[in-house]
């Protein structure tokens, strides 16, 4: 009966287990002491966190960045309010100048009309070249100049009031800017101090984390050392037991015992197989022949007689 490829894979896997047990017997009966090889890495290889402290310049820059938006907005609102107030004052200036021009124009117009009417009336009365006309014209001019002076003085008074308001607005704006800058510096220092505190906490947390890793590594190394010591003692006990048994049985008896145990491993591993399967395994390489030696033919005979 041909063995399928799928079944052959299963058989090879089973045979690998048998080979492992046979090789364990070699290690069991070895007369040499072998340093144990631990199935444990030399280190846990834990990755520590790296702490890179920020400089004072970096922390102050970070503090500035945190508060910048708020104070830019506050300064913007302050500037806008100041600009609006200046615009109102500029409007008052423009309105005052326009009103003054209108009043002066009216005064000049009234003065010219008065002079014209006076001239016509005196001409009609035959007083064209009379000193009365001269005095009347001079009086009209004096009245006009007085009115112009009064209007200019009134306008100048209004300008003075506007200038005083401008000075007041400048002072208020300057004080507000200074106050805002003082507030900003206070907030900047407060934020910087908080960042320094946070930086300190970050370092403490990283130090604690790394300390825990060191503690884990130290415990692992202690555990690994104990495991190595147990393995070393077990290997010493094994080699001592093997040497003692070798002394009792002699070389021939010792080899006979090893081969017998290996033979039993093959028997136990093959007992559930078909004859063709067991024969295919022992004949696929030299492993069975090399380890069993004289017991190899005994195994073949057992397979032929006991397996179906």
C-alpha positions, 0 to 999 in steps of 0.5 A, a space after each residue: 500500500 502506497 503512503 500518501 504525501 499527506 500521511 508521510 508528512 504526519 509520519 515524519 513529524 512523529 518520527 522527529 519526536 522519536 528522534 528527539 527522545 533518542 537524542 535525549 538518551 544520549 544526553 542522559 548517558 553522556 559521561 561528559 559534563 556540559 555547561 547548561 544552555 539556558 533557553 533564556 535570553 541574556 537580558 529582557 532587552 527592555 527599552 528605556 525612555 530617553 529624557 531630553 530636558 528642554 532649555 530655558 529658551 525652549 520653555 520660554 518660547 513655549 510659554 510665549 506660544 501658549 499665551 500669544 493668541 490671547 494677548 494678540 486678540 486683546 491688543 487687537 481689541 485695544 488698538 481697534 478701540 483706540 483707532 475708533 476713538 481717533 476716527 471720532 476725533 478726526 470726524 469732529 475736526 472735519 465737522 468743526 472745520 466745515 462748520 467754521 468755513 460755512 460760518 465765515 463764508 456767511 459772515 463774508 457774504 453778509 458783510 458784502 451784502 451789507 456794504 452793497 446795501 449801504 452803498 446803494 442807500 447812500 448813493 440814492 441819498 446823494 451821499 456817494 462821496 460823503 464821509 458817512 459812507 466811509 464811516 459806515 463801511 469802516 463800521 461794517 468791516 470792523 463788525 465783520 472782522 470782530 465776528 470772524 475773530 469770534 468765530 475763529 476763537 470759538 473754533 480754536 476753543 473747540 479744537 482745544 477741547 478736541 486736542 484735550 480729548 486726543 491727549 486723554 485718549 492717547 494717555 488711556 491707550 498708553 496706560 492700557 497698553 502698559 497694563 496689558 503688557 504687565 498682565 502679559 508678562 505676569 501670565 508669561 511668568 506663570 505659564 513658564 513656571 507651570 511648564 518648568 513644573 510639568 517638565 520636572 514631573 515628566 522627568 520624575 515619571 520617566 525616572 520612575 519608569 526606567 527605575 522599574 525597568 531596572 528593577 525588572 531586569 535585576 529580578 530577571 537576572 537573579 531568576 536567570 542566575 538561579 535557573 542556571 544554577 539549577 541547570 548546572 546542578 542538574 547537569 552535574 548530578 546527571 553526569 555523576 549518575 552516568 559516571 557511577 552507572 558506567 563504573 557499575 556496568 562497564 563500557 559494554 553494559 553501559 552501551 547495552 543499556 543505552 541501546 535498549 532504552 533507545 530500542 524501547 523508544 522506537 517500539 513505543 513510537 511505532 506501536 500505533 503505525 502500520 508495518 509499511 509506515 514504520 519500515 519507511 521511517 527507519 529506512 528513510 535515513 541512517 538515524 535508527 541504524 546508527 543509534 540502535 546498532 545491534 538492536 537495529 535488526 531486533 527493531 526490524 524483526 519486531 516491526 515485521 512480527 508485530 505490526 499489521 
